[in-house]
Amino acid sequence: MKAHIIGAGMAGLSAAVELTRAGFAVDVADSAAQAGGRCRSYHDPQLGRVIDNGNHLVLAGNDAVMAYLGTIGARDRLSGPPHADFEFVDIGGLYRPPRHSRESGNLSRSKDEDAEGERGVPAFAGMTGGGSEALPFSRWTFRPNDGVVPWWLFSKQRRVPGAGPLAHLALGKLLVGGKADTVADRIATGGVLWDRLLEPVLLSALNTDPREGSASLAAAVVRGSLARGGLATRPRIAEPTLAAAFVDPALDWLRSRGSDVTTGKRLRALVFDGDRVTALDFGDGPQPVTGPVVLAVPPWVAEALVPDLTVPNDFRAIVNAHFAFAPPPGTPAMIGVIGGTTEWVFAFEDRLSITVSGADRLVDTDRAELAALFWTEICAVHDIDAPLPAWQIVKEKRATFAATPEQDARRPGAATRWRNLFLAGDWTQTGLPATIEGAIRSGVTAARLAGR
């Protein structure tokens, strides 16, 4: 029997892999020019490099991710520290003379850069004097221990500086409460621990202001990571690109087993008859189907194709920036940024990239202005002295659903009232916010239901 997967993002690919394992012949179709969805990678001519659509992080305790990568033979495509070490830097009000200098070479520059001089010395609004190191600035590493028993709470060298053990233990309150609770309903949303750990981490996990974010979704993230100990919380980054880890090996695996994966093919309509989907219309007339259909498309597409389907209808943006600049030796692969617009800086062999979550306030900002701002902050974070290199800004206005209790309640399950139609996507009811782990989990759930 043939199964049809509509959508070749992470949810669709994981469903295709799971159904192939179950013995189905699988046909995958996606409207985009390439597979991968939000995890796609592509060659950017402006940078002269292959970049990811966005910067995505997984954790060692993401069981669905690890099982998926194990099946397609790509677990070795993730890298990360042997322990759960999360570096942070506070650049609020910071000015520091950079140590790493780089000749400008053949680099593009923004219109306003020359006003700061040839060396492109980083500066921040509100600076009170050049070269002053008296302004607020600090670096620290959050380092939970490997095991489940959290003895790191009693080590000043491991917990968030300025926050004692009791402040950290209060995080347990996040795990208990009602489905309609926001994070602010369960825990204090202020103070050192909030500012230096909880807010940046929960913002990146929820892609929503964590104060209004679903406490249940936030708690699910904590239960799957920190509550399981440091080993489960270790950050893992795809190398050299997302596609090289999550997409290309899956396509090779599927095609080697006879599956057909077609891009540039948009589903126009589903044909229903009674309690089944009987045909798919890609614009050239209905094509009969007898087997299961997994719809792994964005929620607004699913809503247009499936009658009376309730889906999330409020979304949040993500802004990513990529810079053609090889990081200095010893640059951490990832560092959290406090006190700036940039939230996370990622260092790859041939580029530096940043991510801003919940970035609706930035989507209408001029791209060159954003590039100059982000580069200034990168220079401060990594003590770099170099003019603005070639850059690319990627704005995703509807990157994820808003992870609020109200939107979480609108997420449908994988099963539908049609016996052979199933839904997959990080926007379905996975119990997690919109993450790679949630997307892959949704594909597995849909495939297992379809295979019954």
N, C-alpha and C positions, 0 to 999 in steps of 0.2 A: 504494500500500500504506500502511496506517495503522500507526504506531508508538505504543505506549502507554508513557508515562512515569509511574511511581508515585513521587510525591514532588516538591514544587516548591520545594525549597531550592536552594542554588547548584549542586549537582551535577545535580539534575533539570532546572533551567532551562537550564544549559549544554548538557546532552544534547538537550533539546528544540530549542534554537536550532541546534545542529549538524545534527540530523536534518532540521529544516525546510530548512536550507541545502542538504541533500543531496536534497531533493525529496520527502520523506515528508510525508504528512498526520500530524499529531501530536495526540495526546490526552493531556493532563496531568491527573492527579488527586492531591490531597493531603488528608490527614485533618485538617489544622489549619484554623482559620478564615480564615487568610490565607497567602499564599505568602511565601517568603523563608527559612523555616527559622530558623537562628540569626542570619541577617542581616535579620530582619524589623524593621520600625519601626512604632510605634503611638502613638496619642494617649493620654497618661497623665493621667487626671483629677486625680490628686493634685498633679501639677506644672503642669497646664494647658498642657502642651507635647507635641510629638511627640518621642519619644526612640527610640533604638535599643535592641534587646534587649541588645546588648553592644557594647563598643567594639572595632572591628576595624581593623587597619592592614594595608595592602598596600604593596609596594615598586614603584618604577618598573621594576625588572627582572623583575617577575612577568609573564612573557610570556603565559600563558594568560588572566590577568585582563585584560591590555590588549587582547588579541585579542577576547575576549568583549565588553568594553565598546565596542570599535570597531565590532563587528558591530551591536550594538543602539543605536549612536549616543549613547553616554553617557560617552565618555572625558573630556568636559569637566566631569563631575560629581566628579572627584577634584581635590583641591588639595594643595599642599605646597611646600616650599622649592625654590629652583632648584638647590641643592646638597645633599649628604648631611650635613645639620647635625642632630645629636642632642643636645639639651640635657639635662643631669642636674643634680640638686641633692641634696646629702646633708643630711638633717635629723636625723641621729642625735644625740640629746641637745640639740637646738636649742631656744632660745627667742629670738625677736626681736620687738620691738615692731612691729606691722604698720603699713605706710604707707597702704594703701588702706582707707578707712573708708566704710561704707555704712549709711544709716539703715535701721532694721529693717523698716519698712513692714508689710505684711500677710504675715508669714512664720510658718510653723509652727516650733515649738520642741520639743525633747525634754524629758522630765520632769526630767532632771538639769541642764539648761543653766543655770537660774537660780543654781545654786551657784557658777558662774563669773562672775556679774555680768552686767549689762545689755549690756556691750560684747562679750562672748563672746571675750575675749582668748585666743588659742591657748596651750595649755600641754602639756608632755610629761611623762610619768612619768619620774622620775629627775632633773628639773631641780634645779639647785643654787642658783638665785637668779634673781629677776626681773630682766629687762633685760640679763642678761649676754651679751656677744657673744664671750666667750672660749671658749665651748664649741665642739666640732667642728662646722664648717659650711663648706660650699664649693659653688660652682656651676662647671660647666665644660661645654664643648661638644665632643663628639667629631665631627671633621670630616675624613673621608677625602677625598682629592682626586678630581676627576671621572674621571680616566683609570685604566687598568688598572695601570700602573706605580705602586706605592704609595709615592710620595715623602713622603706625609704622615707616615710612620713617623719621619722625621728632623726633624719640626717639633713643638716642645713645645706650640705653640698649637693643634695639631690632634689629637694623640694624647691618651690618657687621662693626666691629671696624676699624677705619681708612678710611672709605669710607662715604662721606657725602650724603645728600639727592639727590643732582644733579647727582652724580655718579650712584645711584640706579635708578633714573628716566630714565637714558639713556638706561636702559633695554627695554624701550618701542620701541626703534628702531629695536629690534629683531623681532617685530611683523609685520613689514611692509617691503615689498620687493618682488622680483621675485622668481619664483620657482627654478631657477638655483643658487640662492645665497647660499654661505656658511655663517656660523656664522661670520667668519672674514670679510665678505663683509658688514655686517650690524652693528656690534658693535666692540669696541676696545677689543682686546684680550691680555690685559696686565693691570697691576695695581692691587691695593689692592682688589677691588671687584671681578675682574677676578680670581685672585689667591686664594682668600679665600671663594668664593662661586660659581661663574659661571662655572669656569673650572671643579671643582670636581663634581658638580651637573649635568652639561651637559654631561660630560664624562660618568657618570653612566647611564644617560638616553639614550644616543646615542650609547654607547659602541664603540665610534669612537672619535679620537682626535677632540674636538669640533671646532677647528680652520678650519678644512676641512669638518666638518659635515654640513648637510643640515640645513639651517636656517629655512626652512618651518617646518621641523620635530621638531626642537628645539622650535619654536614658538608654535606649537601645544601642546607641553608639558606644556609650560608656561600658555597658554590659559586655559588649563584644570585644572590648579592647582593654582598658585599664583595669576593670574588675577581674579580668582573667590573668592579670600580671603583665610584667614588662615584656616578656617574650612575645605575647600576643599583640603588644602595642608598638612593636618595632616598625618604623616607617619603611616602605618599599616603593622605589621609583623605577619606572620602566626605562630600560636602556637598550639601544640608543634613543628609541622613540616609542611612543605608545603603540603605534601600528606594528612595530617590530616585535612587541611582546604579546599584544592582545588580538591583533587583527590578522596579520599576514600568516602566522602559524595556523590559525583557525581555518583560513581559506585554503591553505595547502592541505590541511588535515581532511577537510570536507571534500575537496576535489579529488584527493587520492582515494576516497571511498565512494566515488561516483556521484556526489552531490553537485547540483548545478547552482552556481551563484551568479546572478545577473544584476548589474548596476544600470542606472539610467532607465529604469522601468518602473513607472508610477502606477499604482493601483487606483483605478478610477471609481470602481464600485464593487460591492459585494452583492451577489444575487442570493436572496433568501427564499426558501420554500418550506413552510411549516417550521419545524424545529432544527433545520439544518441550513448551512451555506452550501449551495449547489453549484455556484460558478463564481469565477473571478473575472472582472472586466478591466483590462489594462489599456483600454481605448481602442482595441481592435475587435471588439465583440466578446461576449461571455465565453469563458473557457471552463468547461465542466470540471468539477472536483468531487471526489468521493471520500477522500481522507480528511484528516484534521487540518485546520488553518490556524496559524498563530499570527496574530496581528501585533507586531512589535514596532509601532510607529509612534510619533509624538502624540500627546493627548488630544490636541486640536484636530489632528488628522483622523484619529480613531473616532472622535465624536462626530465627524462629518460622514464617516462610513457606516457607523453602527447606530441603528435607531434607538433613541431614548437612553443613550449612554451618558451617565454622569461622570465627569472627569474634573481634575483640578483646572481652575480657570484664572488663577492668579500666579504670576511668575516673577522670578528674580533674575537679574543680570549677573554676568561674570565678565570681567575685563582681564585679559592677559596681554602682556607685552614681551616681545622677544628682541634681544639685542645681539648683533653679530660681534661678540667680544669673548674671546677665550678667557675664562676666569683665571686669576692668579693662582699659583701653586698653594695648596692647603686650603682653598676655599671650600667651606662645607657644602654638601650637596643640596641642603635645604636649611633655611633659617627663617624664623618668624620675626616679623618686624612690628614693633610697638611704637606708636607716636607718629606714624607717617600715613600716607595714602596707600602705599605698598603694604601688603599683608604678609606675603611669603616670597622669598627669592630662591629660585632654583638654579643650580649651577650644573651645566652640562659641558662636555668636552669642548664644544665649539661655540657655546652661546650662554648668555645669562637670560633668565626669564622670570617674570613676576606674575603674581595673581592677586586680584582683588575680588572678593566675594560680596554678594549683596550690593552690587555696583551700579544700581539704577541711577544714582546721582552722577555717574561719570559717563553714561552712554552717549550723551549729547555734547560732551566736551571735545574740543578740537583734538584730533589725533596727535598732531605735532606738540601741542601743549602737554598732553599726557606723556608722550615719550620723553620730553625734557624733564618733567617732574619725576617720572619713575627713574630715569637715569641718574638724576641728582641724588635720589634716595639710595639707589644701588651703590653709588660712589661712597656715600657715607657709611653704609652697612659694611662694605668690603674694603674700605680705605683705598679706593681707586682714584687715580688722577688721570683722566683721559676725556677728550671731547666726546660728544654724543656720537656713537657709532651708528651704522645702518640699523634700522629698527622696523618692527612691525607691531601694530596694535590689532588685537582681535577682540571685538565686542560681540557678546552673545546676549541679546536682549531678553530672550526667553530661555535661558540656560537650564533652569530647573523650576519645578513648581515651588511656590512659597510654602516653606515647611511649617505652617501654622496649624493649630488644631482644626481650624475650619477647613483648610485645604486638605489636610490629612483625611478628614471625614468624607471627602469627595472622591477618594481613590477607590477604584473598583477592584474586585478580586480578579483572579485569572480566568475563572469560569464565567460563561455567559449563558443566556437562556437558550442559545443555539448549541446543540450537542457537540458539534465539531468545530466551534469557534472559541478561541482562547486568546487572552490578552497578555502581553508581556511589555515590560518597560519599567524604568525606575519610578515612574509615576503611578504604577499600580500598587496594590496594597501589599507591600513587602515587609512592613514593620520597620523599615529603615528610611532615612531621608534619601534624596536622589544621589546615589553614589554608584560607583562601579560594582561594589559588592551587591547592592540592591538590584541593579540591572541584571547581573548574571544570575542572581537568585531568582528573579522573576522569570527568566527564560527557562530555567530548570523546572520551576513549578508548573509553568504552562505546558512544557513538554511532557512531564510526568502525567498530568491530567489528560493530555491528548493521547498518550500511549495506553490508557486503560482500556 
